[in-house]
Amino acid sequence: MMSTDLKPEYDIVIAGGGLVGGSFALLLARLARNSGLRVLLLDATPPQTDSIEQGPDFDARSTALSWGSRLIYEQAGLWPALADDITAIRDIHVSDRGHFGATRLRSDEMGVEALGYVAENRQLGRVLQQALRDNKDLTVCAPASVEHVQPQSDGAMLTIKGAGRERISTRLLVLADGGRSGLCRQLGITVQQKHYGQQALICNVAFASDHQGQAFERFTDTGPLAMLPLADHVAGRERQHRGALVWTLADSNGTGSDLQTYSADRMMALPEVEFIEALQQRFGWRLGRITHAGARSLYPLSLNVAREQIRPGIVLLGNVAHTLHPVAGQGLNLALRDARALAELLVDAHRNNKDPGAMDVLQAFVAAQSGDQAQTIAFSDLTTRLFSNAQPALALGRNLGLLLMDLMPPAKGWFARQAMGMADRQSVRPYS
Ligand SMILES: Cc1cc2nc3c(=O)[nH]c(=O)nc-3n(C[C@H](O)[C@H](O)[C@H](O)COP(=O)(O)OP(=O)(O)OC[C@H]3O[C@@H](n4cnc5c(N)ncnc54)[C@H](O)[C@@H]3O)c2cc1C
């Protein structure tokens, strides 16, 4: 329910209604239905205005959702609205350019309908915003930003801009305000940063052949390259088979002639025809000729992890807690698993008349998710370092790894479960 008529006090305030804050709010509201839990979501950005009538956009940005994320969106009651416009990943083809190792992860072998899905970000945003507007168990206010947080013995006092009420108190503040959180800086919560000296080049590409639900992860001596299947782009009579490229490239000061040839700055500067030629050379011909490459953008690759995830009355969720590089496609997927664990614990606490901001409740959240977070961060970090390294010993190691994965179903199963966001879930143990 969108509102400007806010109360002076809430049980839970969520600062930030991006993909993570919005999904968390809806999951929490669903689990806490009719329980009287008072939840307010504030987002600094005005609600998305584009409508379903807006034409298709060749360059629309997208996100890979794991099978595990589908289950979470089902739990939140959002999957039926998302399923219509989403592309299923049936197979993942993993290969190493110029080497012998290759493996294929197949949904039918895993006994699931799909290994994951690719959703356009604006469609995800549209579904979340519609659901937030319709939800009667939540109060949503946007644009409105949390300007200042004053921690208190029983939660936090917030100073708000744009909500028609300047001060609101909450028993728990969920910080979901993204990777450049001004609120964390204000609270003195610092971030551990690791730079990879690489950039991710993002671009949608058209191929002569249909991808048939295949995603490609291709490792090359100048960096890994992922191609996700996207829905065809149809404009008039023209139909283009689209893939979403995430290409990791060295910064321009990379050493070695190939690294310089395929540096991020150089790939950005090339005219389209030459860019297509370079990409085709690295990606190969599995989907035929590349006929078009859309707008390109660069994201510096780094790993940022907040040094504290909880304080009395405060918890961090999403990019503010951990920003992973986009190559492994795990950032949102991990955050959704965190969101589910937190929502379940908060609803349990509420039903037992516990303070949602109490440290034992928040510690139970950290205990439930720290293993998953550590494993996902290590998985993303390791794949990036291992597969973007041209050293012969490492190249041999990864080739053997790919071969062994194909020969040893349990290893393949482990890799697939990790990619699917289905790594063994630790049970959410309520606070003691
Ligand atoms: C190129 C790229 C590709 C990616 N691909 C994948 C993928 O395939 N799969 C995957 O799982 N992940 C992927 N990710 C990661 C994923 O996009 C992020 O994990 C996710 O978007 C994080 O969302 P968030 O809500 O935490 O942060 P944000 O999206 O940054 O949202 C933060 C929100 O907080 C609001 N806000 C900020 N300050 C305040 C304030 N003071 N008060 C109120 N509101 C405030 C902002 O308006 C914003 O709406 C990718 C990331 C990139 C960059």
The ligand as an SDF file (V2000), in Angstrom:
LIG
                    3D

 53 58  0  0  0  0  0  0  0  0999 V2000
   26.2290   -5.8410  -14.3650 C   0  0  0  0  0  0  0  0  0  0  0  0
   25.6430   -6.6440  -13.2290 C   0  0  0  0  0  0  0  0  0  0  0  0
   25.0810   -7.8880  -13.4940 C   0  0  0  0  0  0  0  0  0  0  0  0
   24.5430   -8.6470  -12.4330 C   0  0  0  0  0  0  0  0  0  0  0  0
   24.0140   -9.8640  -12.7140 N   0  0  0  0  0  0  0  0  0  0  0  0
   23.5180  -10.6160  -11.6950 C   0  0  0  0  0  0  0  0  0  0  0  0
   22.9600  -11.8900  -11.9440 C   0  0  0  0  0  0  0  0  0  0  0  0
   22.9140  -12.3460  -13.0750 O   0  0  0  0  0  0  0  0  0  0  0  0
   22.4570  -12.6030  -10.8930 N   0  0  0  0  0  0  0  0  0  0  0  0
   22.5020  -12.1170   -9.6060 C   0  0  0  0  0  0  0  0  0  0  0  0
   22.0510  -12.8110   -8.6740 O   0  0  0  0  0  0  0  0  0  0  0  0
   23.0170  -10.9010   -9.3420 N   0  0  0  0  0  0  0  0  0  0  0  0
   23.5140  -10.1440  -10.3380 C   0  0  0  0  0  0  0  0  0  0  0  0
   24.0190   -8.8980  -10.0910 N   0  0  0  0  0  0  0  0  0  0  0  0
   23.9570   -8.3850   -8.7070 C   0  0  0  0  0  0  0  0  0  0  0  0
   22.5960   -7.7490   -8.4030 C   0  0  0  0  0  0  0  0  0  0  0  0
   22.2600   -6.8590   -9.4170 O   0  0  0  0  0  0  0  0  0  0  0  0
   22.6620   -7.0300   -7.0590 C   0  0  0  0  0  0  0  0  0  0  0  0
   23.0230   -7.9800   -6.0900 O   0  0  0  0  0  0  0  0  0  0  0  0
   21.3350   -6.4070   -6.6570 C   0  0  0  0  0  0  0  0  0  0  0  0
   20.8670   -5.5340   -7.6500 O   0  0  0  0  0  0  0  0  0  0  0  0
   21.4910   -5.6230   -5.3530 C   0  0  0  0  0  0  0  0  0  0  0  0
   20.3020   -4.9700   -5.0620 O   0  0  0  0  0  0  0  0  0  0  0  0
   20.1360   -4.0470   -3.7710 P   0  0  0  0  0  0  0  0  0  0  0  0
   18.6670   -3.8840   -3.6290 O   0  0  0  0  0  0  0  0  0  0  0  0
   20.9300   -4.5870   -2.6260 O   0  0  0  0  0  0  0  0  0  0  0  0
   20.8340   -2.6780   -4.1330 O   0  0  0  0  0  0  0  0  0  0  0  0
   20.3560   -1.5220   -5.1240 P   0  0  0  0  0  0  0  0  0  0  0  0
   19.8200   -2.1110   -6.3690 O   0  0  0  0  0  0  0  0  0  0  0  0
   21.5140   -0.5880   -5.2330 O   0  0  0  0  0  0  0  0  0  0  0  0
   19.1430   -0.8070   -4.3910 O   0  0  0  0  0  0  0  0  0  0  0  0
   19.3090    0.0740   -3.3330 C   0  0  0  0  0  0  0  0  0  0  0  0
   18.0510    0.9130   -3.1960 C   0  0  0  0  0  0  0  0  0  0  0  0
   18.1520    1.7040   -2.0130 O   0  0  0  0  0  0  0  0  0  0  0  0
   17.6480    2.9950   -2.2750 C   0  0  0  0  0  0  0  0  0  0  0  0
   18.2920    3.9110   -1.3090 N   0  0  0  0  0  0  0  0  0  0  0  0
   19.5890    4.3080   -1.2870 C   0  0  0  0  0  0  0  0  0  0  0  0
   19.8050    5.1000   -0.2190 N   0  0  0  0  0  0  0  0  0  0  0  0
   18.6240    5.2110    0.4440 C   0  0  0  0  0  0  0  0  0  0  0  0
   18.2170    5.8810    1.6130 C   0  0  0  0  0  0  0  0  0  0  0  0
   19.0740    6.6160    2.3380 N   0  0  0  0  0  0  0  0  0  0  0  0
   16.9080    5.8040    2.0060 N   0  0  0  0  0  0  0  0  0  0  0  0
   16.0220    5.0630    1.2750 C   0  0  0  0  0  0  0  0  0  0  0  0
   16.3690    4.3930    0.1440 N   0  0  0  0  0  0  0  0  0  0  0  0
   17.6520    4.4540   -0.2610 C   0  0  0  0  0  0  0  0  0  0  0  0
   17.9980    3.2630   -3.7140 C   0  0  0  0  0  0  0  0  0  0  0  0
   17.0790    4.2140   -4.2570 O   0  0  0  0  0  0  0  0  0  0  0  0
   17.8110    1.8760   -4.3490 C   0  0  0  0  0  0  0  0  0  0  0  0
   16.5140    1.6900   -4.8430 O   0  0  0  0  0  0  0  0  0  0  0  0
   24.5660   -8.1350  -11.1100 C   0  0  0  0  0  0  0  0  0  0  0  0
   25.1210   -6.8690  -10.8590 C   0  0  0  0  0  0  0  0  0  0  0  0
   25.6590   -6.1340  -11.9090 C   0  0  0  0  0  0  0  0  0  0  0  0
   26.2700   -4.7800  -11.6130 C   0  0  0  0  0  0  0  0  0  0  0  0
  1  2  1  0
  2  3  1  0
  2 52  2  0
  3  4  2  0
  4  5  1  0
  4 50  1  0
  5  6  2  0
  6  7  1  0
  6 13  1  0
  7  8  2  0
  7  9  1  0
  9 10  1  0
 10 11  2  0
 10 12  1  0
 12 13  2  0
 13 14  1  0
 14 15  1  0
 14 50  1  0
 15 16  1  0
 16 17  1  0
 16 18  1  0
 18 19  1  0
 18 20  1  0
 20 21  1  0
 20 22  1  0
 22 23  1  0
 23 24  1  0
 24 25  2  0
 24 26  1  0
 24 27  1  0
 27 28  1  0
 28 29  2  0
 28 30  1  0
 28 31  1  0
 31 32  1  0
 32 33  1  0
 33 34  1  0
 33 48  1  0
 34 35  1  0
 35 36  1  0
 35 46  1  0
 36 37  1  0
 36 45  1  0
 37 38  2  0
 38 39  1  0
 39 40  1  0
 39 45  2  0
 40 41  1  0
 40 42  2  0
 42 43  1  0
 43 44  2  0
 44 45  1  0
 46 47  1  0
 46 48  1  0
 48 49  1  0
 50 51  2  0
 51 52  1  0
 52 53  1  0
M  END
$$$$
